[in-house]
Amino acid sequence: MKNKIKKLFKDKNIKLTTAREAILDILSKAKSPLSYEQIRAKMKTDMDKATFYRNISLFEEANIIQKFESDERKWYFEFLKKTHAHFICESCHSVICVDFTISPDIEEYSVKNVILKGVCKTCKAC
């Protein structure tokens, strides 16, 4: 995966730094969107919050990642993929990518993200 990340930096003409590589390495292995706190917990290097968000902004501008905000006012990040939905559990606040086909274009709009809210199957069973 590190070779793919290095190629991505080269293709996007972005300088490769340890911090940038660490963020994208974690996001590339994630099965669902991650918050700053979740990414920070997985990092092996020390990075302050300002550096993290500066790099996230750079990745957004380069169309490498996308972000969205949850109800708890947390930002979640993931690699930019085909348009898909996210389910946010209103009980445990977990965020899950939902795999179903949606039309990315509605008339004159270009949809990047769809957020579904409710109670996940784990919380529903309790």
N, CA, C and O atoms as a printed pandas DataFrame, in Angstrom:
     atom_number atom_name residue_name chain_id  residue_number  x_coord  y_coord  z_coord
0              1         N          MET        A               1    0.831   -1.198    0.000
1              2        CA          MET        A               1    0.000    0.000    0.000
2              3         C          MET        A               1    0.870    1.254    0.000
3              4         O          MET        A               1    0.489    2.271   -0.581
4              5         N          LYS        A               2    2.032    1.193    0.644
5              6        CA          LYS        A               2    2.892    2.380    0.706
6              7         C          LYS        A               2    3.324    2.837   -0.682
7              8         O          LYS        A               2    3.469    4.036   -0.921
8              9         N          ASN        A               3    3.529    1.899   -1.595
9             10        CA          ASN        A               3    3.896    2.274   -2.966
10            11         C          ASN        A               3    2.755    3.013   -3.649
11            12         O          ASN        A               3    2.984    3.961   -4.400
12            13         N          LYS        A               4    1.523    2.577   -3.388
13            14        CA          LYS        A               4    0.355    3.260   -3.964
14            15         C          LYS        A               4    0.251    4.680   -3.420
15            16         O          LYS        A               4   -0.063    5.614   -4.157
16            17         N          ILE        A               5    0.516    4.835   -2.135
17            18        CA          ILE        A               5    0.456    6.169   -1.519
18            19         C          ILE        A               5    1.542    7.060   -2.106
19            20         O          ILE        A               5    1.288    8.225   -2.414
20            21         N          LYS        A               6    2.742    6.529   -2.262
21            22        CA          LYS        A               6    3.840    7.304   -2.846
22            23         C          LYS        A               6    3.511    7.719   -4.275
23            24         O          LYS        A               6    3.806    8.841   -4.686
24            25         N          LYS        A               7    2.898    6.806   -5.029
25            26        CA          LYS        A               7    2.499    7.120   -6.409
26            27         C          LYS        A               7    1.416    8.200   -6.406
27            28         O          LYS        A               7    1.436    9.104   -7.241
28            29         N          LEU        A               8    0.485    8.104   -5.483
29            30        CA          LEU        A               8   -0.580    9.097   -5.374
30            31         C          LEU        A               8    0.006   10.487   -5.117
31            32         O          LEU        A               8   -0.415   11.460   -5.743
32            33         N          PHE        A               9    0.972   10.586   -4.203
33            34        CA          PHE        A               9    1.625   11.867   -3.931
34            35         C          PHE        A               9    2.311   12.392   -5.186
35            36         O          PHE        A               9    2.224   13.579   -5.502
36            37         N          LYS        A              10    2.986   11.507   -5.892
37            38        CA          LYS        A              10    3.687   11.922   -7.103
38            39         C          LYS        A              10    2.696   12.397   -8.162
39            40         O          LYS        A              10    2.904   13.437   -8.787
40            41         N          ASP        A              11    1.618   11.638   -8.364
41            42        CA          ASP        A              11    0.599   11.995   -9.356
42            43         C          ASP        A              11   -0.079   13.323   -9.037
43            44         O          ASP        A              11   -0.416   14.085   -9.944
44            45         N          LYS        A              12   -0.276   13.596   -7.771
45            46        CA          LYS        A              12   -0.956   14.831   -7.338
46            47         C          LYS        A              12    0.035   15.970   -7.108
47            48         O          LYS        A              12   -0.366   17.080   -6.760
48            49         N          ASN        A              13    1.320   15.700   -7.299
49            50        CA          ASN        A              13    2.366   16.697   -7.116
50            51         C          ASN        A              13    2.357   17.283   -5.691
51            52         O          ASN        A              13    2.425   18.496   -5.494
52            53         N          ILE        A              14    2.270   16.373   -4.714
53            54        CA          ILE        A              14    2.263   16.752   -3.312
54            55         C          ILE        A              14    3.537   16.209   -2.682
55            56         O          ILE        A              14    3.919   15.060   -2.907
56            57         N          LYS        A              15    4.179   17.045   -1.900
57            58        CA          LYS        A              15    5.407   16.626   -1.221
58            59         C          LYS        A              15    5.077   15.534   -0.201
59            60         O          LYS        A              15    4.145   15.666    0.593
60            61         N          LEU        A              16    5.850   14.468   -0.240
61            62        CA          LEU        A              16    5.661   13.358    0.687
62            63         C          LEU        A              16    6.340   13.676    2.017
63            64         O          LEU        A              16    7.550   13.892    2.071
64            65         N          THR        A              17    5.545   13.701    3.087
65            66        CA          THR        A              17    6.100   13.890    4.425
66            67         C          THR        A              17    5.670   12.697    5.273
67            68         O          THR        A              17    4.755   11.959    4.908
68            69         N          THR        A              18    6.333   12.522    6.394
69            70        CA          THR        A              18    5.999   11.418    7.296
70            71         C          THR        A              18    4.560   11.542    7.782
71            72         O          THR        A              18    3.831   10.552    7.835
72            73         N          ALA        A              19    4.154   12.754    8.136
73            74        CA          ALA        A              19    2.797   12.990    8.643
74            75         C          ALA        A              19    1.752   12.669    7.581
75            76         O          ALA        A              19    0.767   11.990    7.871
76            77         N          ARG        A              20    1.949   13.139    6.377
77            78        CA          ARG        A              20    0.994   12.895    5.286
78            79         C          ARG        A              20    0.892   11.410    4.959
79            80         O          ARG        A              20   -0.201   10.875    4.771
80            81         N          GLU        A              21    2.034   10.762    4.895
81            82        CA          GLU        A              21    2.036    9.331    4.596
82            83         C          GLU        A              21    1.328    8.551    5.706
83            84         O          GLU        A              21    0.598    7.599    5.430
84            85         N          ALA        A              22    1.543    8.953    6.957
85            86        CA          ALA        A              22    0.916    8.269    8.088
86            87         C          ALA        A              22   -0.610    8.389    8.036
87            88         O          ALA        A              22   -1.319    7.405    8.249
88            89         N          ILE        A              23   -1.110    9.586    7.754
89            90        CA          ILE        A              23   -2.560    9.796    7.678
90            91         C          ILE        A              23   -3.169    8.937    6.576
91            92         O          ILE        A              23   -4.154    8.235    6.806
92            93         N          LEU        A              24   -2.589    8.991    5.386
93            94        CA          LEU        A              24   -3.157    8.242    4.269
94            95         C          LEU        A              24   -2.999    6.745    4.442
95            96         O          LEU        A              24   -3.852    5.983    3.988
96            97         N          ASP        A              25   -1.933    6.307    5.085
97            98        CA          ASP        A              25   -1.759    4.883    5.349
98            99         C          ASP        A              25   -2.885    4.373    6.249
99           100         O          ASP        A              25   -3.445    3.304    6.003
100          101         N          ILE        A              26   -3.213    5.134    7.285
101          102        CA          ILE        A              26   -4.299    4.748    8.197
102          103         C          ILE        A              26   -5.640    4.754    7.468
103          104         O          ILE        A              26   -6.425    3.817    7.608
104          105         N          LEU        A              27   -5.907    5.799    6.694
105          106        CA          LEU        A              27   -7.181    5.867    5.961
106          107         C          LEU        A              27   -7.293    4.774    4.913
107          108         O          LEU        A              27   -8.390    4.280    4.650
108          109         N          SER        A              28   -6.167    4.387    4.305
109          110        CA          SER        A              28   -6.213    3.350    3.271
110          111         C          SER        A              28   -6.570    1.985    3.851
111          112         O          SER        A              28   -7.102    1.134    3.139
112          113         N          LYS        A              29   -6.286    1.768    5.124
113          114        CA          LYS        A              29   -6.568    0.489    5.770
114          115         C          LYS        A              29   -7.920    0.464    6.476
115          116         O          LYS        A              29   -8.377   -0.595    6.906
116          117         N          ALA        A              30   -8.553    1.614    6.597
117          118        CA          ALA        A              30   -9.819    1.716    7.338
118          119         C          ALA        A              30  -10.975    1.127    6.542
119          120         O          ALA        A              30  -11.065    1.296    5.326
120          121         N          LYS        A              31  -11.849    0.441    7.247
121          122        CA          LYS        A              31  -13.032   -0.144    6.615
122          123         C          LYS        A              31  -14.234    0.801    6.673
123          124         O          LYS        A              31  -15.245    0.582    6.006
124          125         N          SER        A              32  -14.104    1.854    7.482
125          126        CA          SER        A              32  -15.160    2.861    7.590
126          127         C          SER        A              32  -14.501    4.212    7.850
127          128         O          SER        A              32  -13.318    4.263    8.186
128          129         N          PRO        A              33  -15.244    5.300    7.703
129          130        CA          PRO        A              33  -14.674    6.625    7.952
130          131         C          PRO        A              33  -14.162    6.739    9.384
131          132         O          PRO        A              33  -14.718    6.135   10.302
132          133         N          LEU        A              34  -13.095    7.522    9.567
133          134        CA          LEU        A              34  -12.479    7.690   10.878
134          135         C          LEU        A              34  -12.472    9.157   11.293
135          136         O          LEU        A              34  -12.352   10.053   10.457
136          137         N          SER        A              35  -12.601    9.385   12.585
137          138        CA          SER        A              35  -12.524   10.740   13.141
138          139         C          SER        A              35  -11.066   11.078   13.425
139          140         O          SER        A              35  -10.196   10.209   13.363
140          141         N          TYR        A              36  -10.806   12.341   13.736
141          142        CA          TYR        A              36   -9.455   12.766   14.115
142          143         C          TYR        A              36   -8.945   11.912   15.266
143          144         O          TYR        A              36   -7.813   11.429   15.228
144          145         N          GLU        A              37   -9.776   11.721   16.293
145          146        CA          GLU        A              37   -9.366   10.967   17.477
146          147         C          GLU        A              37   -9.002    9.526   17.120
147          148         O          GLU        A              37   -8.032    8.981   17.646
148          149         N          GLN        A              38   -9.779    8.911   16.230
149          150        CA          GLN        A              38   -9.500    7.531   15.825
150          151         C          GLN        A              38   -8.197    7.437   15.026
151          152         O          GLN        A              38   -7.418    6.501   15.208
152          153         N          ILE        A              39   -7.968    8.397   14.153
153          154        CA          ILE        A              39   -6.732    8.411   13.366
154          155         C          ILE        A              39   -5.549    8.661   14.298
155          156         O          ILE        A              39   -4.524    7.986   14.204
156          157         N          ARG        A              40   -5.694    9.616   15.181
157          158        CA          ARG        A              40   -4.627    9.964   16.128
158          159         C          ARG        A              40   -4.218    8.760   16.975
159          160         O          ARG        A              40   -3.031    8.558   17.235
160          161         N          ALA        A              41   -5.193    7.963   17.406
161          162        CA          ALA        A              41   -4.919    6.786   18.232
162          163         C          ALA        A              41   -4.120    5.724   17.472
163          164         O          ALA        A              41   -3.393    4.940   18.082
164          165         N          LYS        A              42   -4.254    5.699   16.147
165          166        CA          LYS        A              42   -3.549    4.707   15.328
166          167         C          LYS        A              42   -2.175    5.177   14.859
167          168         O          LYS        A              42   -1.395    4.386   14.329
168          169         N          MET        A              43   -1.878    6.457   15.052
169          170        CA          MET        A              43   -0.617    7.004   14.557
170          171         C          MET        A              43    0.568    6.580   15.413
171          172         O          MET        A              43    0.485    6.511   16.639
172          173         N          LYS        A              44    1.663    6.302   14.735
173          174        CA          LYS        A              44    2.894    5.918   15.424
174          175         C          LYS        A              44    3.796    7.128   15.638
175          176         O          LYS        A              44    4.738    7.074   16.429
176          177         N          THR        A              45    3.508    8.211   14.936
177          178        CA          THR        A              45    4.288    9.436   15.081
178          179         C          THR        A              45    3.445   10.484   15.804
179          180         O          THR        A              45    2.218   10.397   15.824
180          181         N          ASP        A              46    4.103   11.461   16.389
181          182        CA          ASP        A              46    3.418   12.526   17.103
182          183         C          ASP        A              46    3.047   13.632   16.122
183          184         O          ASP        A              46    3.892   14.091   15.354
184          185         N          MET        A              47    1.804   14.058   16.144
185          186        CA          MET        A              47    1.346   15.117   15.243
186          187         C          MET        A              47    0.330   15.982   15.969
187          188         O          MET        A              47   -0.607   15.464   16.576
188          189         N          ASP        A              48    0.508   17.297   15.910
189          190        CA          ASP        A              48   -0.458   18.167   16.567
190          191         C          ASP        A              48   -1.696   18.321   15.683
191          192         O          ASP        A              48   -1.674   18.013   14.491
192          193         N          LYS        A              49   -2.753   18.796   16.288
193          194        CA          LYS        A              49   -4.047   18.908   15.616
194          195         C          LYS        A              49   -3.993   19.852   14.416
195          196         O          LYS        A              49   -4.615   19.583   13.388
196          197         N          ALA        A              50   -3.260   20.944   14.540
197          198        CA          ALA        A              50   -3.157   21.916   13.436
198          199         C          ALA        A              50   -2.499   21.280   12.213
199          200         O          ALA        A              50   -2.956   21.483   11.088
200          201         N          THR        A              51   -1.442   20.521   12.424
201          202        CA          THR        A              51   -0.761   19.841   11.315
202          203         C          THR        A              51   -1.694   18.825   10.666
203          204         O          THR        A              51   -1.752   18.712    9.442
204          205         N          PHE        A              52   -2.415   18.095   11.492
205          206        CA          PHE        A              52   -3.370   17.110   10.970
206          207         C          PHE        A              52   -4.380   17.790   10.044
207          208         O          PHE        A              52   -4.564   17.359    8.906
208          209         N          TYR        A              53   -5.030   18.844   10.522
209          210        CA          TYR        A              53   -6.076   19.491    9.727
210          211         C          TYR        A              53   -5.522   20.240    8.512
211          212         O          TYR        A              53   -6.218   20.360    7.504
212          213         N          ARG        A              54   -4.301   20.738    8.583
213          214        CA          ARG        A              54   -3.666   21.343    7.402
214          215         C          ARG        A              54   -3.493   20.285    6.316
215          216         O          ARG        A              54   -3.766   20.541    5.143
216          217         N          ASN        A              55   -3.040   19.103    6.711
217          218        CA          ASN        A              55   -2.859   18.017    5.744
218          219         C          ASN        A              55   -4.197   17.516    5.201
219          220         O          ASN        A              55   -4.312   17.206    4.015
220          221         N          ILE        A              56   -5.196   17.438    6.058
221          222        CA          ILE        A              56   -6.530   17.021    5.612
222          223         C          ILE        A              56   -7.056   17.999    4.565
223          224         O          ILE        A              56   -7.620   17.574    3.557
224          225         N          SER        A              57   -6.882   19.291    4.786
225          226        CA          SER        A              57   -7.325   20.305    3.815
226          227         C          SER        A              57   -6.612   20.130    2.476
227          228         O          SER        A              57   -7.228   20.232    1.415
228          229         N          LEU        A              58   -5.324   19.869    2.538
229          230        CA          LEU        A              58   -4.553   19.628    1.320
230          231         C          LEU        A              58   -5.088   18.416    0.573
231          232         O          LEU        A              58   -5.225   18.453   -0.650
232          233         N          PHE        A              59   -5.391   17.343    1.293
233          234        CA          PHE        A              59   -5.919   16.122    0.670
234          235         C          PHE        A              59   -7.304   16.358    0.060
235          236         O          PHE        A              59   -7.631   15.807   -0.991
236          237         N          GLU        A              60   -8.106   17.176    0.729
237          238        CA          GLU        A              60   -9.434   17.505    0.181
238          239         C          GLU        A              60   -9.298   18.284   -1.123
239          240         O          GLU        A              60   -9.967   17.972   -2.109
240          241         N          GLU        A              61   -8.436   19.293   -1.130
241          242        CA          GLU        A              61   -8.232   20.110   -2.325
242          243         C          GLU        A              61   -7.724   19.273   -3.492
243          244         O          GLU        A              61   -8.024   19.565   -4.649
244          245         N          ALA        A              62   -6.957   18.234   -3.188
245          246        CA          ALA        A              62   -6.397   17.357   -4.223
246          247         C          ALA        A              62   -7.359   16.220   -4.584
247          248         O          ALA        A              62   -7.013   15.347   -5.380
248          249         N          ASN        A              63   -8.559   16.227   -4.005
249          250        CA          ASN        A              63   -9.563   15.185   -4.253
250          251         C          ASN        A              63   -9.053   13.786   -3.922
251          252         O          ASN        A              63   -9.272   12.836   -4.673
252          253         N          ILE        A              64   -8.375   13.676   -2.794
253          254        CA          ILE        A              64   -7.891   12.385   -2.313
254          255         C          ILE        A              64   -8.830   11.832   -1.247
255          256         O          ILE        A              64   -9.094   10.630   -1.203
256          257         N          ILE        A              65   -9.330   12.716   -0.390
257          258        CA          ILE        A              65  -10.234   12.289    0.677
258          259         C          ILE        A              65  -11.499   13.130    0.660
259          260         O          ILE        A              65  -11.576   14.174    0.013
260          261         N          GLN        A              66  -12.488   12.636    1.397
261          262        CA          GLN        A              66  -13.691   13.418    1.637
262          263         C          GLN        A              66  -13.967   13.400    3.130
263          264         O          GLN        A              66  -13.505   12.515    3.851
264          265         N          LYS        A              67  -14.721   14.384    3.580
265          266        CA          LYS        A              67  -15.068   14.447    4.994
266          267         C          LYS        A              67  -16.549   14.764    5.124
267          268         O          LYS        A              67  -17.176   15.299    4.210
268          269         N          PHE        A              68  -17.086   14.418    6.284
269          270        CA          PHE        A              68  -18.457   14.794    6.605
270          271         C          PHE        A              68  -18.575   14.914    8.112
271          272         O          PHE        A              68  -17.775   14.354    8.862
272          273         N          GLU        A              69  -19.587   15.653    8.539
273          274        CA          GLU        A              69  -19.772   15.919    9.960
274          275         C          GLU        A              69  -20.918   15.080   10.504
275          276         O          GLU        A              69  -21.961   14.948    9.864
276          277         N          SER        A              70  -20.717   14.512   11.693
277          278        CA          SER        A              70  -21.755   13.723   12.344
278          279         C          SER        A              70  -22.596   14.612   13.252
279          280         O          SER        A              70  -22.323   15.803   13.403
280          281         N          ASP        A              71  -23.613   14.021   13.848
281          282        CA          ASP        A              71  -24.473   14.756   14.771
282          283         C          ASP        A              71  -23.720   15.265   15.990
283          284         O          ASP        A              71  -24.060   16.308   16.550
284          285         N          GLU        A              72  -22.711   14.535   16.392
285          286        CA          GLU        A              72  -21.961   14.937   17.580
286          287         C          GLU        A              72  -20.891   15.976   17.251
287          288         O          GLU        A              72  -19.977   16.212   18.041
288          289         N          ARG        A              73  -21.015   16.585   16.088
289          290        CA          ARG        A              73  -20.126   17.650   15.613
290          291         C          ARG        A              73  -18.673   17.184   15.471
291          292         O          ARG        A              73  -17.736   17.944   15.715
292          293         N          LYS        A              74  -18.512   15.935   15.077
293          294        CA          LYS        A              74  -17.201   15.369   14.786
294          295         C          LYS        A              74  -17.076   15.231   13.284
295          296         O          LYS        A              74  -18.043   14.908   12.594
296          297         N          TRP        A              75  -15.873   15.480   12.783
297          298        CA          TRP        A              75  -15.601   15.264   11.373
298          299         C          TRP        A              75  -15.064   13.852   11.179
299          300         O          TRP        A              75  -14.271   13.356   11.980
300          301         N          TYR        A              76  -15.508   13.218   10.106
301          302        CA          TYR        A              76  -15.034   11.887    9.731
302          303         C          TYR        A              76  -14.403   11.977    8.349
303          304         O          TYR        A              76  -14.850   12.747    7.499
304          305         N          PHE        A              77  -13.357   11.180    8.135
305          306        CA          PHE        A              77  -12.572   11.249    6.909
306          307         C          PHE        A              77  -12.435    9.860    6.287
307          308         O          PHE        A              77  -12.383    8.848    6.987
308          309         N          GLU        A              78  -12.377    9.839    4.948
309          310        CA          GLU        A              78  -12.148    8.592    4.225
310          311         C          GLU        A              78  -11.614    8.915    2.842
311          312         O          GLU        A              78  -11.747   10.038    2.355
312          313         N          PHE        A              79  -11.008    7.914    2.217
313          314        CA          PHE        A              79  -10.560    8.089    0.842
314          315         C          PHE        A              79  -11.772    8.381   -0.033
315          316         O          PHE        A              79  -12.855    7.840    0.189
316          317         N          LEU        A              80  -11.582    9.225   -1.009
317          318        CA          LEU        A              80  -12.650    9.559   -1.942
318          319         C          LEU        A              80  -12.943    8.336   -2.795
319          320         O          LEU        A              80  -12.055    7.814   -3.469
320          321         N          LYS        A              81  -14.178    7.884   -2.766
321          322        CA          LYS        A              81  -14.600    6.698   -3.505
322          323         C          LYS        A              81  -15.829    7.073   -4.322
323          324         O          LYS        A              81  -16.201    8.242   -4.423
324          325         N          LYS        A              82  -16.437    6.068   -4.890
325          326        CA          LYS        A              82  -17.697    6.336   -5.578
326          327         C          LYS        A              82  -18.698    6.864   -4.555
327          328         O          LYS        A              82  -18.569    6.593   -3.361
328          329         N          THR        A              83  -19.667    7.597   -5.004
329          330        CA          THR        A              83  -20.676    8.157   -4.119
330          331         C          THR        A              83  -21.380    7.028   -3.379
331          332         O          THR        A              83  -21.859    6.074   -3.994
332          333         N          HIS        A              84  -21.438    7.141   -2.076
333          334        CA          HIS        A              84  -22.110    6.139   -1.262
334          335         C          HIS        A              84  -22.683    6.805   -0.015
335          336         O          HIS        A              84  -22.407    7.972    0.264
336          337         N          ALA        A              85  -23.470    6.058    0.718
337          338        CA          ALA        A              85  -24.114    6.599    1.919
338          339         C          ALA        A              85  -23.362    6.179    3.173
339          340         O          ALA        A              85  -22.613    5.202    3.177
340          341         N          HIS        A              86  -23.583    6.942    4.233
341          342        CA          HIS        A              86  -23.048    6.616    5.552
342          343         C          HIS        A              86  -24.213    6.533    6.520
343          344         O          HIS        A              86  -25.119    7.365    6.495
344          345         N          PHE        A              87  -24.178    5.521    7.370
345          346        CA          PHE        A              87  -25.186    5.370    8.404
346          347         C          PHE        A              87  -24.557    5.769    9.733
347          348         O          PHE        A              87  -23.497    5.258   10.098
348          349         N          ILE        A              88  -25.203    6.676   10.455
349          350        CA          ILE        A              88  -24.725    7.110   11.773
350          351         C          ILE        A              88  -25.741    6.655   12.813
351          352         O          ILE        A              88  -26.913    7.028   12.767
352          353         N          CYS        A              89  -25.261    5.834   13.758
353          354        CA          CYS        A              89  -26.135    5.352   14.826
354          355         C          CYS        A              89  -26.350    6.480   15.838
355          356         O          CYS        A              89  -25.391    7.058   16.349
356          357         N          GLU        A              90  -27.592    6.777   16.113
357          358        CA          GLU        A              90  -27.918    7.849   17.056
358          359         C          GLU        A              90  -27.714    7.426   18.507
359          360         O          GLU        A              90  -27.790    8.255   19.414
360          361         N          SER        A              91  -27.458    6.154   18.726
361          362        CA          SER        A              91  -27.245    5.669   20.081
362          363         C          SER        A              91  -25.756    5.556   20.416
363          364         O          SER        A              91  -25.292    6.168   21.377
364          365         N          CYS        A              92  -25.005    4.776   19.629
365          366        CA          CYS        A              92  -23.580    4.580   19.925
366          367         C          CYS        A              92  -22.664    5.469   19.072
367          368         O          CYS        A              92  -21.452    5.491   19.287
368          369         N          HIS        A              93  -23.229    6.194   18.119
369          370        CA          HIS        A              93  -22.524    7.141   17.252
370          371         C          HIS        A              93  -21.527    6.477   16.293
371          372         O          HIS        A              93  -20.640    7.146   15.764
372          373         N          SER        A              94  -21.666    5.184   16.070
373          374        CA          SER        A              94  -20.783    4.539   15.095
374          375         C          SER        A              94  -21.145    5.014   13.690
375          376         O          SER        A              94  -22.289    5.374   13.413
376          377         N          VAL        A              95  -20.148    5.007   12.816
377          378        CA          VAL        A              95  -20.342    5.437   11.434
378          379         C          VAL        A              95  -20.008    4.253   10.536
379          380         O          VAL        A              95  -18.929    3.671   10.645
380          381         N          ILE        A              96  -20.929    3.900    9.655
381          382        CA          ILE        A              96  -20.765    2.735    8.802
382          383         C          ILE        A              96  -21.044    3.142    7.360
383          384         O          ILE        A              96  -22.007    3.860    7.089
384          385         N          CYS        A              97  -20.195    2.681    6.427
385          386        CA          CYS        A              97  -20.464    2.896    5.012
386          387         C          CYS        A              97  -21.571    1.942    4.597
387          388         O          CYS        A              97  -21.521    0.752    4.911
388          389         N          VAL        A              98  -22.557    2.454    3.900
389          390        CA          VAL        A              98  -23.681    1.645    3.455
390          391         C          VAL        A              98  -23.499    1.384    1.971
391          392         O          VAL        A              98  -23.355    2.307    1.170
392          393         N          ASP        A              99  -23.508    0.118    1.628
393          394        CA          ASP        A              99  -23.252   -0.283    0.248
394          395         C          ASP        A              99  -24.555   -0.524   -0.501
395          396         O          ASP        A              99  -25.084   -1.635   -0.518
396          397         N          PHE        A             100  -25.050    0.517   -1.108
397          398        CA          PHE        A             100  -26.155    0.367   -2.030
398          399         C          PHE        A             100  -26.037    1.437   -3.093
399          400         O          PHE        A             100  -25.411    2.474   -2.874
400          401         N          THR        A             101  -26.628    1.193   -4.224
401          402        CA          THR        A             101  -26.488    2.100   -5.353
402          403         C          THR        A             101  -27.392    3.308   -5.175
403          404         O          THR        A             101  -28.587    3.189   -4.907
404          405         N          ILE        A             102  -26.783    4.472   -5.334
405          406        CA          ILE        A             102  -27.549    5.709   -5.342
406          407         C          ILE        A             102  -27.142    6.487   -6.587
407          408         O          ILE        A             102  -26.030    6.335   -7.092
408          409         N          SER        A             103  -28.020    7.288   -7.056
409          410        CA          SER        A             103  -27.709    8.098   -8.219
410          411         C          SER        A             103  -26.895    9.302   -7.767
411          412         O          SER        A             103  -27.394   10.126   -7.000
412          413         N          PRO        A             104  -25.640    9.423   -8.231
413          414        CA          PRO        A             104  -24.813   10.540   -7.766
414          415         C          PRO        A             104  -25.257   11.903   -8.284
415          416         O          PRO        A             104  -24.855   12.927   -7.731
416          417         N          ASP        A             105  -26.058   11.940   -9.311
417          418        CA          ASP        A             105  -26.509   13.221   -9.851
418          419         C          ASP        A             105  -28.021   13.305   -9.841
419          420         O          ASP        A             105  -28.705   12.456  -10.412
420          421         N          ILE        A             106  -28.533   14.323   -9.196
421          422        CA          ILE        A             106  -29.961   14.587   -9.152
422          423         C          ILE        A             106  -30.175   15.907   -9.861
423          424         O          ILE        A             106  -29.826   16.967   -9.342
424          425         N          GLU        A             107  -30.743   15.836  -11.034
425          426        CA          GLU        A             107  -30.952   17.000  -11.879
426          427         C          GLU        A             107  -29.677   17.827  -11.995
427          428         O          GLU        A             107  -28.710   17.370  -12.605
428          429         N          GLU        A             108  -29.648   19.017  -11.430
429          430        CA          GLU        A             108  -28.511   19.915  -11.590
430          431         C          GLU        A             108  -27.534   19.844  -10.418
431          432         O          GLU        A             108  -26.622   20.666  -10.324
432          433         N          TYR        A             109  -27.714   18.870   -9.524
433          434        CA          TYR        A             109  -26.869   18.766   -8.333
434          435         C          TYR        A             109  -25.855   17.643   -8.494
435          436         O          TYR        A             109  -26.111   16.656   -9.183
436          437         N          SER        A             110  -24.729   17.800   -7.868
437          438        CA          SER        A             110  -23.722   16.750   -7.824
438          439         C          SER        A             110  -23.583   16.307   -6.371
439          440         O          SER        A             110  -23.038   17.041   -5.546
440          441         N          VAL        A             111  -24.069   15.125   -6.060
441          442        CA          VAL        A             111  -24.093   14.618   -4.692
442          443         C          VAL        A             111  -22.757   13.960   -4.367
443          444         O          VAL        A             111  -22.275   13.113   -5.119
444          445         N          LYS        A             112  -22.159   14.360   -3.236
445          446        CA          LYS        A             112  -20.900   13.773   -2.779
446          447         C          LYS        A             112  -21.124   12.768   -1.665
447          448         O          LYS        A             112  -20.384   11.792   -1.544
448          449         N          ASN        A             113  -22.145   13.005   -0.851
449          450        CA          ASN        A             113  -22.316   12.215    0.344
450          451         C          ASN        A             113  -23.785   12.151    0.733
451          452         O          ASN        A             113  -24.521   13.123    0.566
452          453         N          VAL        A             114  -24.209   11.009    1.249
453          454        CA          VAL        A             114  -25.563   10.831    1.752
454          455         C          VAL        A             114  -25.438   10.306    3.177
455          456         O          VAL        A             114  -24.712    9.342    3.423
456          457         N          ILE        A             115  -26.134   10.928    4.107
457          458        CA          ILE        A             115  -26.082   10.530    5.512
458          459         C          ILE        A             115  -27.437    9.955    5.912
459          460         O          ILE        A             115  -28.474   10.599    5.751
460          461         N          LEU        A             116  -27.409    8.732    6.435
461          462        CA          LEU        A             116  -28.603    8.087    6.972
462          463         C          LEU        A             116  -28.430    8.000    8.477
463          464         O          LEU        A             116  -27.334    7.717    8.961
464          465         N          LYS        A             117  -29.498    8.239    9.220
465          466        CA          LYS        A             117  -29.409    8.209   10.678
466          467         C          LYS        A             117  -30.477    7.282   11.226
467          468         O          LYS        A             117  -31.570    7.157   10.674
468          469         N          GLY        A             118  -30.128    6.641   12.320
469          470        CA          GLY        A             118  -31.058    5.722   12.968
470          471         C          GLY        A             118  -30.342    4.986   14.073
471          472         O          GLY        A             118  -29.421    5.517   14.693
472          473         N          VAL        A             119  -30.773    3.743   14.323
473          474        CA          VAL        A             119  -30.169    2.921   15.352
474          475         C          VAL        A             119  -29.587    1.684   14.689
475          476         O          VAL        A             119  -30.275    0.990   13.940
476          477         N          CYS        A             120  -28.298    1.405   14.968
477          478        CA          CYS        A             120  -27.635    0.249   14.352
478          479         C          CYS        A             120  -28.194   -1.069   14.918
479          480         O          CYS        A             120  -28.885   -1.078   15.937
480          481         N          LYS        A             121  -27.882   -2.163   14.242
481          482        CA          LYS        A             121  -28.451   -3.464   14.663
482          483         C          LYS        A             121  -27.961   -3.865   16.049
483          484         O          LYS        A             121  -28.699   -4.530   16.776
484          485         N          THR        A             122  -26.752   -3.489   16.441
485          486        CA          THR        A             122  -26.246   -3.818   17.769
486          487         C          THR        A             122  -27.040   -3.095   18.848
487          488         O          THR        A             122  -27.452   -3.705   19.835
488          489         N          CYS        A             123  -27.255   -1.795   18.660
489          490        CA          CYS        A             123  -28.014   -1.018   19.652
490          491         C          CYS        A             123  -29.496   -1.397   19.637
491          492         O          CYS        A             123  -30.158   -1.381   20.675
492          493         N          LYS        A             124  -30.001   -1.730   18.476
493          494        CA          LYS        A             124  -31.414   -2.103   18.355
494          495         C          LYS        A             124  -31.702   -3.394   19.131
495          496         O          LYS        A             124  -32.794   -3.566   19.673
496          497         N          ALA        A             125  -30.720   -4.296   19.181
497          498        CA          ALA        A             125  -30.896   -5.574   19.881
498          499         C          ALA        A             125  -30.885   -5.412   21.395
499          500         O          ALA        A             125  -31.347   -6.296   22.116
500          501         N          CYS        A             126  -30.365   -4.296   21.879
501          502        CA          CYS        A             126  -30.278   -4.098   23.351
502          503         C          CYS        A             126  -31.584   -3.617   23.946
503          504         O          CYS        A             126  -31.671   -3.407   25.156
